[in-house]
Amino acid sequence: MKKILIIYTGGTIGMQHDKKGSLVPFDFGKVNEQVPELNHLGCKLTHHAFSKLIDSSNVTPAFWVELAQTIEKNYSKFDGFVILHGTDTMSYSASALSFMLENLAKPVIFTGSQLPLGAIRTDAKRNLISAVEIAAGKVLVPEVCIYFSHRLFRGNRSEKFNSAMFEAFQSPNCPPLANVGVNVDYNHDIIAKPSKKKLIVHTKLETSIGLFRLFPGISDVWLKNILNMPSLKAIVMATYGSGNAPNDAAFIKTLSGAIKKGLIVINVSQCSGGSVTQGKYATSKHLEEMGVVDGADLNAEAALTKLMVLLGQYPNDAKKVKKLMTTSLCGEMS
């Protein structure tokens, strides 16, 4: 019988209405009473709730460190982990954990819901039941994943794209690891193999990193203020289409000047699907020439968190960080 640890961090899935009608966290130690189906999954469940439950909008890198350390502390005791998390920043957290948990050999599955567990039409029950079923199943998925509305996504390929529908997440550049209907249909060809090495947990994260999105009419003054922020080490730049950006003299001078001073700039696309290909058009060739790193099909969540982890590991080796940013470490890019 497999042992699964359910980690409750906060979010809609763990809320219930009190006598006044307000949403308040409920005792997750009694989740088996709320969801009796969990008793029939053939696994032993243990529950751990963070001492301070948070709305996922308040997630910080310190929260990721606490979450990674919780898994590290319990890694030898359990066969899999299900993390209950708010949806707003779930993709950021799943991406971060995928880079922080090196040599992963067990499933770490994030899930949540659009409606509270006690709501009449809630999606919480089926998401929780399926996430636990997959974590404890015969098919091993040794990855950090997100399970939501019948699909299991690679965490660092996911994004929240809808706040009003139960199908809140998508993964345009990587097919689901599993689709859940009457049966669980696994995509065996792309599921990672379990590492035979010892788990390494990276808890030193560099937070002097930024993310900005290009827009028509972006001014040189605005760009200078962003790129010249004190202590800024790296930035993710969300460009147009396949990696295109303005090629006027002022933009080029400001961006290239920041790079010459040591700023690492990663180019990702604003488009959910597709990939950056620097040099494909004239409006991206200048980025390649000035040393902007081609982020290929990394999404913004993965690029940002990967930078945090790599710069935490190699704070004085920009060349290595840039090289690893173009290398797939745990399936985050094609």
C-alpha positions in Angstrom: 0.0 0.0 0.0 1.5 3.3 -1.1 1.9 6.2 1.3 0.9 9.6 0.0 1.4 12.9 1.8 -1.2 15.6 1.2 0.2 19.0 1.8 -2.3 21.8 2.2 -0.9 25.3 1.7 -4.1 27.2 1.2 -6.4 28.1 -1.7 -10.0 27.7 -2.7 -10.0 23.9 -2.5 -9.6 23.9 1.3 -12.2 26.5 2.1 -15.7 26.1 3.5 -18.6 28.4 4.4 -18.9 29.2 8.1 -22.2 30.1 9.9 -21.9 33.7 8.6 -21.4 32.6 5.0 -17.8 33.6 4.9 -15.1 31.3 3.4 -12.7 29.9 6.0 -10.2 27.1 5.9 -11.5 23.8 7.2 -9.6 21.1 9.1 -7.8 19.1 6.4 -7.2 16.3 8.9 -10.9 15.4 8.3 -10.7 15.5 4.5 -11.5 11.8 4.4 -14.8 12.5 6.0 -15.5 15.2 3.4 -14.3 13.1 0.5 -15.0 9.4 1.6 -13.9 8.2 -1.9 -10.3 8.7 -0.8 -10.8 5.7 1.5 -11.2 3.5 -1.5 -8.0 4.3 -3.4 -5.9 1.6 -1.9 -3.3 4.0 -0.4 -2.5 5.4 3.1 -3.0 9.1 3.3 -1.3 11.5 5.7 -2.0 15.2 5.9 0.2 18.1 6.6 -1.1 21.7 6.6 1.1 24.8 6.6 1.0 26.6 9.9 0.1 29.8 8.0 -2.2 29.1 5.1 -1.9 31.6 2.3 -3.8 32.8 -0.7 -1.7 31.9 -3.7 -1.5 35.5 -4.7 0.8 35.9 -1.7 3.2 33.2 -2.8 6.9 34.1 -2.5 10.2 32.3 -3.1 10.4 31.8 0.7 7.1 29.8 0.4 8.7 27.6 -2.3 11.7 26.9 0.0 9.3 25.9 2.8 7.4 23.6 0.5 10.6 22.0 -0.9 12.0 21.5 2.6 8.7 19.8 3.6 9.1 17.4 0.7 12.7 16.8 1.5 12.0 16.1 5.2 9.3 13.5 4.2 10.8 12.2 1.0 11.9 8.8 2.4 8.6 8.3 4.3 6.2 8.6 1.4 5.8 7.3 -2.1 4.2 10.5 -3.5 3.0 14.0 -2.7 -0.1 15.9 -3.5 0.1 19.6 -2.9 -3.1 21.6 -2.5 -2.5 25.1 -3.7 -4.4 28.2 -5.0 -4.7 28.4 -8.7 -3.5 31.9 -9.4 0.2 31.1 -9.0 0.2 27.4 -9.2 2.1 27.3 -12.4 4.9 29.4 -10.8 5.1 27.1 -7.8 5.1 23.9 -9.9 7.8 25.4 -12.1 9.9 26.4 -9.2 9.6 23.0 -7.5 10.6 21.2 -10.7 14.0 23.0 -10.7 14.4 22.9 -6.9 13.9 19.1 -6.6 16.8 17.7 -8.6 16.9 14.0 -9.2 13.2 13.5 -8.5 12.0 9.9 -8.4 8.5 10.3 -7.0 5.4 12.1 -8.1 4.8 15.6 -6.8 1.3 16.7 -8.0 -0.2 20.1 -7.5 -4.0 20.5 -7.6 -6.7 22.9 -6.5 -10.1 24.0 -7.6 -12.2 26.8 -8.9 -14.9 26.2 -6.3 -14.5 25.3 -2.6 -14.8 21.7 -1.5 -18.2 22.2 0.0 -19.8 23.9 -3.0 -22.6 22.1 -4.8 -21.0 22.0 -8.2 -17.4 21.9 -6.9 -14.5 20.6 -9.0 -12.5 20.1 -5.9 -13.5 16.5 -5.2 -12.7 15.1 -8.6 -9.4 17.0 -8.8 -8.3 15.8 -5.4 -9.4 12.2 -5.9 -7.7 12.0 -9.3 -4.5 13.6 -8.1 -4.2 11.1 -5.2 -5.1 8.2 -7.5 -2.3 9.2 -10.0 0.2 9.8 -7.2 -0.5 6.3 -5.8 -1.0 4.6 -9.1 0.9 1.7 -10.7 2.2 4.1 -13.4 5.0 6.1 -11.9 5.1 9.8 -12.9 8.3 11.1 -11.2 7.7 14.7 -12.1 6.3 17.9 -10.6 2.9 18.1 -12.2 -0.4 19.9 -12.1 -3.6 17.9 -12.2 -6.6 19.9 -13.1 -9.9 19.1 -14.8 -9.1 15.7 -16.3 -5.6 16.5 -17.4 -2.1 15.9 -15.9 0.3 18.6 -17.0 4.1 18.9 -16.6 4.2 21.7 -14.1 6.9 23.8 -15.8 5.0 23.7 -19.1 1.6 24.8 -17.6 -0.1 28.2 -17.4 -3.4 29.4 -16.0 -5.4 30.8 -18.8 -9.0 30.9 -17.6 -10.4 32.2 -14.3 -14.0 31.3 -15.0 -14.0 27.8 -16.3 -13.1 24.5 -14.6 -10.5 23.9 -17.4 -8.3 26.6 -15.9 -4.9 25.4 -17.1 -3.3 24.6 -20.4 0.1 23.5 -21.8 0.3 24.6 -25.4 3.9 23.4 -26.0 3.7 20.0 -24.3 0.9 17.5 -24.4 -0.7 16.3 -21.2 1.2 13.6 -19.3 -2.2 11.9 -18.8 -5.8 12.4 -19.8 -8.4 11.2 -17.3 -11.7 9.9 -18.4 -13.2 6.4 -17.6 -9.6 5.3 -17.5 -6.3 7.2 -17.0 -4.6 7.4 -20.3 -0.9 8.0 -19.8 1.4 9.5 -22.4 4.3 7.1 -21.6 6.5 8.5 -24.3 7.1 11.8 -22.6 6.9 11.0 -18.9 10.3 11.3 -17.3 12.2 8.3 -16.0 12.8 8.2 -12.2 16.2 9.4 -11.2 18.5 6.8 -9.6 20.5 9.6 -8.0 20.0 11.0 -4.5 17.5 13.8 -4.3 19.1 17.3 -4.2 17.0 20.1 -2.9 18.0 23.6 -4.0 16.9 26.2 -1.5 19.0 29.2 -2.4 17.1 31.3 -4.8 18.1 34.6 -6.4 15.2 37.0 -6.2 16.8 40.0 -7.9 15.1 39.1 -11.1 12.4 40.8 -13.1 9.8 40.1 -15.8 8.4 42.6 -18.3 6.3 42.5 -21.4 7.0 44.6 -24.5 4.1 46.7 -25.7 3.7 49.2 -28.6 4.9 52.6 -27.6 7.3 51.4 -24.9 9.4 54.4 -24.0 13.2 54.5 -23.6 12.7 56.2 -20.2 10.5 53.4 -19.0 12.9 50.8 -20.2 15.9 52.5 -18.6 14.1 52.6 -15.3 13.4 48.9 -15.4 16.8 47.8 -16.6 18.8 50.0 -14.3 17.1 49.0 -11.1 19.8 48.5 -8.4 20.9 44.9 -7.8 18.9 43.6 -10.8 20.7 40.4 -11.9 18.5 39.1 -14.7 15.3 39.8 -16.5 12.8 37.8 -18.6 11.6 39.8 -21.6 8.3 38.7 -23.1 8.6 39.7 -26.8 6.3 39.5 -29.8 5.6 36.4 -31.8 8.7 34.3 -32.4 10.9 36.6 -30.3 10.7 40.0 -32.0 11.3 43.4 -30.4 11.7 47.0 -31.6 14.9 47.7 -33.5 15.0 51.5 -33.1 18.3 53.0 -32.0 17.1 54.0 -28.5 15.8 50.6 -27.6 18.9 48.8 -28.9 21.2 51.2 -27.0 19.4 50.8 -23.7 19.1 47.1 -23.8 22.6 46.4 -25.1 24.0 48.8 -22.5 22.3 46.8 -19.7 23.7 43.5 -21.1 27.2 44.9 -21.3 27.0 45.8 -17.7 26.3 42.2 -16.9 22.4 41.9 -17.0 21.2 38.5 -18.2 18.2 38.9 -20.5 16.1 35.9 -21.5 13.8 36.2 -24.5 10.4 34.4 -24.2 7.4 34.9 -26.4 4.2 36.6 -25.3 2.3 33.9 -27.3 1.2 30.9 -25.2 2.1 28.5 -28.0 5.2 28.4 -30.3 8.8 29.2 -29.7 11.3 32.1 -29.8 13.6 31.9 -32.8 16.0 34.8 -32.6 17.3 35.8 -36.1 14.2 34.6 -38.0 13.2 38.2 -38.6 15.2 41.4 -38.7 13.3 42.5 -35.6 15.0 39.7 -33.5 18.4 39.5 -35.2 19.7 42.5 -33.2 18.7 40.7 -29.9 20.9 37.8 -30.9 23.8 40.0 -31.7 23.7 41.9 -28.4 23.7 38.7 -26.3 20.0 38.2 -25.4 19.5 34.6 -24.5 17.0 32.7 -26.8 14.4 31.1 -24.4 13.0 28.8 -27.1 9.6 27.6 -25.9 10.1 28.3 -22.2 7.0 30.0 -20.8 7.4 33.0 -18.5 6.7 31.1 -15.3 9.4 28.5 -16.1 11.9 31.1 -17.3 11.6 33.2 -14.2 11.8 30.3 -11.7 14.6 28.6 -13.5 16.6 31.8 -13.4 16.0 32.1 -9.7 17.3 28.6 -9.0 20.3 28.7 -11.4 21.5 32.1 -10.1 21.1 30.7 -6.6 23.4 27.9 -7.5 25.9 29.8 -9.7 25.8 33.4 -8.5 29.1 34.3 -10.0 29.0 32.3 -13.3 26.8 34.1 -15.7 28.2 32.1 -18.6 27.1 28.8 -17.1 23.7 30.2 -16.2 23.1 31.4 -19.8 24.1 27.9 -21.1 21.8 26.1 -18.7 19.0 28.4 -19.6 19.1 27.0 -23.1 19.3 23.4 -21.8 16.3 21.3 -20.8 16.9 20.3 -17.2 13.5 18.7 -16.4 11.4 18.8 -19.6 10.8 22.6 -19.4 11.7 23.2 -23.0 11.7 21.2 -26.3 
